[in-house]
Amino acid sequence: MINKRLLIKNLLAHNDECSFYDKKLRFDLSNKEGKAKFLKHICALSNSNPKNNSYIVVGIEDSTNEIVGVDFFDDSKIQNLVNAYLTNAPLIAYENIPFPNLPEGKVVGLVTIRPINQLTALKKNIWKYWGGTVFFRDGSISMPKVFDIEIKDVNSKIVESIETHAKNNIQLTLDGVIDFVNHRHKDLEASYKVFKEIFVVCWAGIKKKAGDKVFYSRVDIELINEQVRLFYSALDEVSISFTEDHFRIVEYVQLGLQKKHTYYPLEELQIHFQENGFYSIETKLLFEPPKFDKKTLFHIYNTNNILMEKIKKNITLNPREEVDLKNLPASYLLCYFNDFSEAKEKLINARSYLKDINGVVYQSYKETMRILRKVNYN
C-alpha cells in the first residue's frame, strides 16, 4: 500500500519534470482553457508511458519546488471529463494529500494516470486544440506530435522504484493516527475505525444530534494508510455510518432564500473494503435542486446583478447590500437551477471580484462552485 505523501516527496526530491511526472501550481477546471490544458497533460503523459503510471503533483511552486498547496478538490466525477474528451481515455485518480505545514483546508493534489496501453487522443475540439490531436511529452513539455514510431518503455523500472520507496508501514500508520487525533484536530471530536485489520479511517468534526440522527460539521475524513483526504468541508454537514465492510458519508448542503434555508442531501460516498487488501470508492449524486417562485427569484437575480455592477465600479455597499453579498453565490446557483441560464456564467465571472472582497464571501463562492461542478459532471 503506497503512502501518497511519501510518493510526492520522492517525486519532488529525485526528479525534474519528465515524461512520467509533471508538477503544477494549480489547475482551473471551471473554464474551457483550464480543462483543455488539463486534458493535454493527461493525454501526453498517458501516451508517453503506455505501461506504467504517470503523475501530476498540484500545489507546487515551479521555480522553487516549494509545497504551497491547493484547495481540497472533489475528484469523484473528473473521470467523466476525461472520458468525454479523450479517446482511449486512461484511468484517472485525483487524490487530496494533507501535509502538516499547510494552512487548514489546503492539500497537495496528486493525479495518477493509469494508461490502457492504447494511443490516447482528443475526441473533439476544446479551446484551441483540435479533435484528433495526439499529445506526447517532450522532456517537461506536453506537445502535439505525429504518431509514427513505436513508443519505448523506458520508465517502468524508475516508476516502480519510486513507488516501492513510498510503501507504507505500521509506524507511518500509527504516526498518522496520532497526528490526526492529537495534533491536527485536538479541538474537535475525533474518531477512527479499522477495517479488515488493514485500513484505518479517521474522521473529526463538530458533532451534533438532530432527533435520532448525528451530523458533523467542519469535517475532515482521511484514509490514514495512504495519507489521502477523503472529504473536507468547512461549511457543509455530513452524516457518517459504517459496518465491518464499508464506510459511508452523506454530504448535505444548506440552500435557501433570505432567512429560510434547508439542508439538502448532495452526494453519497461509500468505501468498500475487501479481505484481499483492496478497496473501492463509489459516489452517487443525491441532489434534487429545490424550486422557488420565479417572481421572487427574478427580484433576487436582478439584485445580484446590481451588486456585481457596484463591485466592479468600486462603489461602497450599504449594510443591506453587504448582507445580500454573502448570499450572492448561493442565490446565483439557485437561479441557475431554476432555469435562469445566464446565472451560471455570471457566477463564474464573479470569481475574481469576490476573491478580493473578503474571505467569508469567497469561501461561500468556492463551496457553491463545488456543488455546481458535481451537478454538472453528472
C-alpha positions in Angstrom: 0.0 0.0 0.0 1.6 3.3 -1.2 1.8 6.2 1.2 0.9 9.1 -1.1 2.7 11.7 0.9 6.0 9.8 0.7 5.3 9.3 -3.0 5.0 13.0 -3.6 8.2 13.7 -1.6 10.1 11.2 -3.7 8.8 12.7 -6.9 9.8 16.2 -5.8 13.2 15.2 -4.4 14.6 13.0 -7.1 13.0 14.0 -10.4 12.7 17.0 -12.6 9.6 17.2 -14.7 9.9 14.5 -17.3 7.9 12.0 -19.4 6.2 10.4 -16.4 6.0 13.3 -13.9 4.7 16.9 -14.0 4.1 19.5 -11.4 1.7 22.4 -11.4 0.8 25.3 -9.1 -2.9 24.8 -9.8 -5.5 23.6 -12.3 -8.6 25.6 -13.1 -11.4 23.3 -14.4 -14.1 26.0 -14.3 -13.4 27.2 -17.9 -12.6 25.7 -21.3 -8.9 26.8 -21.3 -8.2 25.2 -17.9 -10.0 22.0 -18.9 -8.1 21.9 -22.3 -4.7 22.3 -20.6 -5.5 19.6 -18.1 -6.6 17.2 -20.8 -3.5 17.9 -22.8 -1.2 16.8 -20.0 -3.3 13.7 -19.3 -3.1 12.7 -22.9 0.6 13.4 -23.2 1.6 11.5 -20.1 -0.6 8.5 -20.9 0.9 8.3 -24.4 4.5 8.7 -23.2 4.1 6.0 -20.6 1.9 3.2 -22.1 2.9 0.6 -19.5 3.4 2.4 -16.2 1.8 5.1 -14.0 2.4 8.8 -14.6 1.8 11.5 -12.0 0.9 15.2 -11.8 1.6 16.9 -8.5 -0.6 20.0 -8.0 0.2 22.8 -5.5 3.9 23.2 -6.2 5.7 26.4 -6.9 7.6 25.5 -10.1 10.6 27.8 -9.7 11.4 26.8 -6.1 9.8 23.4 -5.8 8.0 24.7 -2.7 4.9 22.9 -1.5 2.2 25.7 -1.3 -0.9 23.6 -1.6 -4.3 24.0 -3.2 -7.9 23.8 -2.0 -9.5 20.4 -1.4 -10.8 19.2 -4.8 -13.5 16.5 -5.0 -12.4 14.3 -7.9 -15.4 12.0 -7.9 -16.5 13.0 -11.4 -13.2 14.0 -13.0 -13.1 10.7 -14.9 -16.3 11.8 -16.7 -14.5 14.8 -18.0 -11.6 12.7 -19.3 -13.9 10.2 -20.9 -15.9 12.9 -22.6 -12.9 14.5 -24.4 -10.4 11.7 -24.9 -10.4 8.5 -27.0 -8.8 5.5 -25.3 -9.0 7.5 -22.1 -6.7 6.4 -19.3 -7.9 5.8 -15.7 -7.6 8.9 -13.6 -7.4 9.4 -9.9 -7.2 12.8 -8.2 -6.3 12.5 -4.5 -6.0 15.2 -1.9 -2.9 14.6 0.2 -2.6 16.5 3.5 0.8 18.0 4.5 1.5 19.1 8.1 2.7 22.6 7.4 0.0 23.7 5.0 -2.8 26.0 6.2 -6.1 24.5 7.2 -8.1 23.3 4.2 -5.0 23.2 1.9 -3.7 19.9 0.5 -1.4 18.8 -2.3 -3.3 17.3 -5.3 -1.9 14.1 -6.7 -3.2 13.0 -10.2 -2.4 9.4 -11.0 -2.7 8.4 -14.7 -3.0 4.7 -15.4 -2.7 4.1 -19.2 -4.5 1.3 -21.0 -1.7 0.7 -23.5 -3.5 2.3 -26.4 -3.0 5.6 -28.2 -4.9 8.5 -26.5 -6.1 11.5 -28.5 -8.6 14.4 -28.2 -12.0 13.2 -29.2 -13.4 16.7 -30.1 -12.4 20.3 -30.2 -11.8 22.2 -26.9 -10.4 25.7 -26.6 -7.6 26.0 -29.2 -6.9 22.2 -29.5 -8.4 20.3 -32.4 -10.2 17.0 -32.1 -7.9 14.1 -33.2 -4.8 15.8 -31.8 -2.3 13.4 -30.1 0.0 14.8 -27.4 3.3 13.4 -26.1 5.8 14.6 -23.5 8.9 16.2 -24.9 11.1 16.5 -21.8 9.0 18.6 -19.4 6.6 19.9 -22.1 3.3 18.4 -23.4 3.0 19.0 -27.1 1.2 17.6 -30.2 3.2 15.1 -32.3 2.6 12.8 -35.2 2.4 9.2 -34.0 4.7 7.4 -36.4 7.1 5.4 -34.2 6.7 2.8 -31.5 7.0 4.3 -28.0 9.7 2.6 -26.0 9.0 1.7 -22.4 11.9 3.4 -20.6 10.3 4.5 -17.3 8.8 1.3 -15.8 11.8 0.5 -13.6 12.2 4.1 -12.5 8.5 4.4 -11.5 8.5 1.0 -9.8 11.5 2.1 -7.7 9.8 5.4 -6.7 6.6 3.6 -5.8 8.4 0.9 -3.8 10.2 3.5 -1.7 6.8 5.0 -0.9 5.4 1.8 0.6 3.5 2.2 3.9 4.4 0.6 7.2 2.9 0.2 10.7 4.9 3.1 12.1 3.7 5.5 9.4 0.1 4.4 10.0 0.3 4.8 13.8 2.1 8.2 13.5 -0.7 9.3 11.1 -3.5 8.4 13.5 -1.7 10.1 16.4 -1.1 13.2 14.4 -4.7 13.3 13.1 -6.3 12.8 16.5 -3.9 14.6 19.0 -2.4 17.4 16.9 -4.3 18.5 13.8 -7.8 18.0 15.3 -7.3 18.3 19.0 -10.1 20.9 19.3 -12.6 18.6 17.5 -14.3 15.3 18.3 -12.1 12.8 16.5 -12.6 9.0 15.9 -11.1 6.2 14.0 -12.1 2.8 12.7 -10.0 -0.2 11.5 -11.4 -2.2 8.6 -10.2 -5.7 7.6 -7.3 -5.4 10.1 -5.5 -3.2 7.4 -7.3 0.1 6.7 -7.6 2.9 9.1 -10.1 5.7 8.6 -10.0 8.8 10.8 -12.6 11.5 11.0 -13.1 14.6 13.0 -15.7 17.4 13.3 -18.2 19.2 15.4 -20.8 16.6 16.4 -24.5 17.4 16.9 -27.7 15.4 17.1 -31.0 16.2 15.3 -33.6 13.7 16.7 -32.1 10.3 16.2 -29.6 11.4 13.6 -26.0 12.5 14.1 -24.3 15.1 11.9 -20.8 16.6 11.7 -19.7 20.0 10.6 -16.1 21.2 10.0 -15.5 17.7 8.8 -12.2 16.1 7.9 -12.0 12.5 6.9 -8.8 10.7 5.9 -7.6 7.2 4.9 -4.5 7.2 7.0 -2.8 4.2 5.3 -2.3 6.2 2.1 -2.4 9.7 3.6 -5.4 10.6 1.4 -8.0 13.1 2.5 -11.4 11.6 1.5 -13.5 14.6 2.5 -13.1 18.1 3.7 -15.6 20.9 4.2 -15.6 24.0 6.4 -19.3 24.7 5.9 -21.5 21.7 4.9 -22.7 18.9 7.2 -22.3 15.2 6.8 -23.7 12.0 8.3 -21.3 9.1 8.8 -22.1 5.4 9.1 -20.1 2.2 8.8 -20.2 -1.6 9.0 -17.3 -4.0 9.1 -17.1 -3.8 5.3 -17.8 -0.2 4.3 -17.6 3.4 5.4 -20.4 5.7 4.2 -20.6 9.5 4.0 -23.7 11.5 3.0 -23.0 15.2 2.4 -25.7 17.8 2.9 -25.7 21.4 1.6 -27.7 24.3 3.1 -29.6 26.3 0.5 -32.4 28.7 0.6 -33.6 32.3 0.1 -33.3 35.1 2.5 -33.7 33.6 6.0 -35.3 30.4 5.0 -32.7 27.6 4.5 -33.0 23.9 4.3 -30.4 21.1 4.3 -30.5 19.0 1.0 -28.6 15.7 0.5 -25.9 16.3 -2.1 -23.8 13.2 -2.5 -23.2 9.8 -1.0 -19.7 8.3 -0.9 -19.1 4.7 0.1 -15.8 3.0 0.6 -15.9 -0.8 0.3 -13.0 -2.7 1.9 -12.1 -6.2 0.8 -10.2 -9.0 2.5 -7.5 -9.1 -0.2 -6.2 -5.6 0.8 -8.0 -3.7 -1.9 -10.7 -1.1 -1.6 -13.1 0.8 -3.9 -14.8 4.1 -3.7 -18.3 4.7 -5.2 -20.1 8.0 -5.3 -23.8 8.7 -6.0 -25.3 12.1 -6.6 -28.4 12.5 -4.4 -29.2 16.2 -5.1 -32.6 17.3 -6.3 -32.5 21.1 -7.0 -35.1 23.0 -4.9 -37.7 25.0 -6.8 -38.8 28.5 -5.9 -41.2 31.1 -7.0 -40.0 32.7 -10.3 -41.0 36.2 -9.3 -39.0 36.1 -6.1 -36.0 34.7 -8.0 -36.2 37.3 -10.7 -36.0 40.0 -8.0 -33.0 38.3 -6.3 -31.3 37.8 -9.7 -31.6 41.5 -10.5 -30.4 42.4 -7.1 -27.3 40.2 -7.6 -26.6 41.8 -11.0 -26.8 45.3 -9.4 -24.4 44.3 -6.6 -21.9 42.9 -9.1 -22.0 46.2 -11.1 -21.3 48.2 -8.0 -18.4 45.9 -7.0 -16.9 46.2 -10.5 -17.1 50.0 -10.2 -15.8 50.0 -6.6 -19.0 51.6 -5.2 -19.3 51.2 -1.5 -22.2 48.9 -0.5 -24.7 49.8 2.2 -25.3 47.4 5.2 -28.3 45.7 3.5 -26.2 45.1 0.4 -23.4 43.6 2.5 -25.9 41.0 3.8 -27.1 40.3 0.2 -23.5 39.9 -0.9 -22.9 37.0 1.5 -25.8 35.1 -0.2 -24.9 36.1 -3.7 -23.0 32.9 -4.8 -25.7 30.6 -3.5 -28.6 32.7 -4.8 -27.0 32.8 -8.3 -26.7 29.0 -8.1 -30.4 28.7 -7.2 -31.4 30.9 -10.1 -29.4 28.7 -12.4 -31.1 25.6 -11.0 -34.5 27.3 -11.7 -33.8 27.9 -15.4 -32.1 31.3 -15.2 -29.5 30.1 -17.7 -27.3 33.2 -17.7 -26.8 32.9 -13.9 -24.2 30.2 -14.3 -21.9 32.4 -16.4 -22.4 35.4 -14.1 -21.5 33.2 -11.1 -18.3 32.0 -12.9 -17.3 35.6 -13.9 -17.8 36.8 -10.3 -14.8 34.8 -9.0 -12.1 37.4 -9.4 -14.2 40.2 -7.9 -15.4 38.2 -4.9 -11.9 36.9 -4.2 -10.7 40.4 -3.5 -13.6 41.4 -1.1 -13.3 39.1 2.0 -12.6 35.6 2.9 -16.2 34.7 4.1 -17.8 35.6 0.7 -15.0 33.9 -1.3 -15.3 30.7 0.9 -19.0 30.7 0.2 -18.2 31.1 -3.5 -15.9 28.1 -3.6 -18.4 25.9 -1.8 -21.1 27.0 -4.3 -18.8 26.2 -7.2 -18.1 22.8 -5.8 -21.9 22.0 -5.8 -22.2 23.3 -9.4 -19.2 21.2 -10.5 -20.7 18.0 -9.0 -24.1 18.5 -10.6 -22.6 19.5 -14.0 -20.4 16.4 -14.1 -23.4 14.2 -13.5 
